[in-house]
Amino acid sequence: MALGRCKALWMTALALVGCSPPVRAAEVPLVRVSDGATPMGTYMVVTVYAPDEATGRAAIAAAFARVEEVEAATSHYREASDLSRLNRSAGGPPIAVSRHLWTVLRRAAEISEETGGAFDVTVGPLVELWKRTWKKGTPPTEGEVAAARALVDYRLVCVAANEPRAQLLKPGMRLDLGAIGKGYAADQAIAALHERGIAIALVAVAGDIRAIGAPPGRQWWLVGIRDPARPDGILPAPLGIRDRSVSTSGDYEQFGMVAGRRESHILDPRSAKPVEGVRSVTVVAPDSITADAYATALSVLGPDAAIAFAEKRADIEALVIYERDGKLHTARSKGFEKLEVTPAGTR
């Protein structure tokens, strides 16, 4: 995701903060403090309400430091990261990893099982194949697709149950945490803020937002969702969230071109090819690691199966914007509409 786009997107989201209807409550004077950083190759914004600016600044610094820890463990760009070490060890014995990577891999395994493989962090070989494909602008051969697909199977990742150790069973396997790592980073930033005594905050890491509490005198934080039909605009009804996470996965700007055809950057681990038809998926969940991973998984499942999946779960809501017969359509889970804020400021 392009840095400029992320910054614009999340500054838009933050600009909406404070527009929810006021509530009557005894207010303790708090100071709003906000700052940004560029970890994990993207833009991150943290906004807190603290007793004073110094406390707020210190808490935000702690959040940024925690995300740096996560990046040091989970980045595939850093050769010394735990993720890079694990990828290099593919086909070998189990190795010790950090608790950050261990936690992410355990949650990833759960979501892979729940979605029947629609979410799979072993897509690294597919990601590399399609990046080369989009750079050349010509489709891969069936042999290239088959070779990469043979290395993709979440069941070939062994994660110890009681200690931070992991193993990739097949030589050539490569994990890619692009669909879950930033969500985990947002959760860890919130954890760091909690440790500093912050009870009201909003963290945005690329397409992943997590909110705790609500701005003083307000019912919720307002978060805008980008409109695929107007990449520079947002949908008319923002979401009002409190103690929840929102993640949006879409092809607004991140896509590939092959023989003049636009292709989604989201890959289906089962077919080994880009997903078709889905323009964006927004998921609301209790935490960002869940919202992040499911936003990708539901993109892979497709609109009908995605909404059916969300309807069966009490912990997530989903919005799917998809293209069919040359037109954009929208599908929502039943609970999603209850989170949308009307122009009058109600839900």
VENZITA-V687798 format. One line per field, one symbol per residue. phi: phi as a letter, one per 40 degrees, with the letter a starting at -180 (. if undefined). A space follows every 50 residues. Layout:
phi->???
//
This chain:
phi->.cccccccccccccccdgccccbcacccdbbcbbababcfgabbbbbbbb cacccccccccccccccccccccbcccccccccccccccdgbccbcbccc cdccccccccccccbggcbacccdccdcccccccccgbcccccccccccc cbacccbbbccbacbaabcbdgcacbbcbacccccccccccccdccgcbb abbbbfcbbbbbgaddgbcacbbcbccdcbdcbbcdbccbbafabbbbba bdbcabbbfgbcbcccbccccgbccbgccabbbbacbcccccccccdccc cgdcccccccccbcbbbabbbbbafgbcbbbbcdccdcccccdcgbb
//
